[in-house]
Amino acid sequence: MKSGTSCETCAYYYYDEEFDEYICDVGANMDEDDYARLLESHQSSCPYYQNGDEYKIVRHQM
């Protein structure tokens, strides 16, 4: 997770009704090697974080 951000604002974080919980959808797009590298990395922020706020750019332009 990036400093100053959280999973709740990430575009990949969504509610899965089948599991009845919130999950990160990035894992579905990774292969086994990518996932292993992510788990072994020592970085404190998520390299896949993407702000889910669609209006951030619009507010910035105002």
Contacts in CASP RR format, 6 or more apart in sequence:
PFRMAT RR
TARGET T0000
AUTHOR 0000-0000-0000
METHOD contacts of the structure
MODEL  1
MKSGTSCETCAYYYYDEEFDEYICDVGANMDEDDYARLLESHQSSCPYYQ
NGDEYKIVRHQM
1 7 0 8 1.000
1 44 0 8 1.000
1 45 0 8 1.000
1 46 0 8 1.000
1 49 0 8 1.000
2 45 0 8 1.000
2 46 0 8 1.000
2 49 0 8 1.000
3 44 0 8 1.000
3 45 0 8 1.000
5 45 0 8 1.000
5 49 0 8 1.000
5 51 0 8 1.000
7 13 0 8 1.000
7 22 0 8 1.000
7 24 0 8 1.000
9 51 0 8 1.000
9 52 0 8 1.000
9 53 0 8 1.000
10 24 0 8 1.000
10 46 0 8 1.000
10 49 0 8 1.000
10 50 0 8 1.000
10 51 0 8 1.000
10 52 0 8 1.000
11 50 0 8 1.000
11 51 0 8 1.000
11 52 0 8 1.000
12 24 0 8 1.000
12 25 0 8 1.000
12 26 0 8 1.000
12 48 0 8 1.000
12 50 0 8 1.000
13 22 0 8 1.000
13 23 0 8 1.000
13 24 0 8 1.000
13 25 0 8 1.000
14 22 0 8 1.000
14 23 0 8 1.000
14 25 0 8 1.000
15 21 0 8 1.000
15 22 0 8 1.000
16 22 0 8 1.000
16 23 0 8 1.000
26 46 0 8 1.000
26 48 0 8 1.000
27 35 0 8 1.000
30 38 0 8 1.000
38 47 0 8 1.000
38 48 0 8 1.000
41 47 0 8 1.000
END
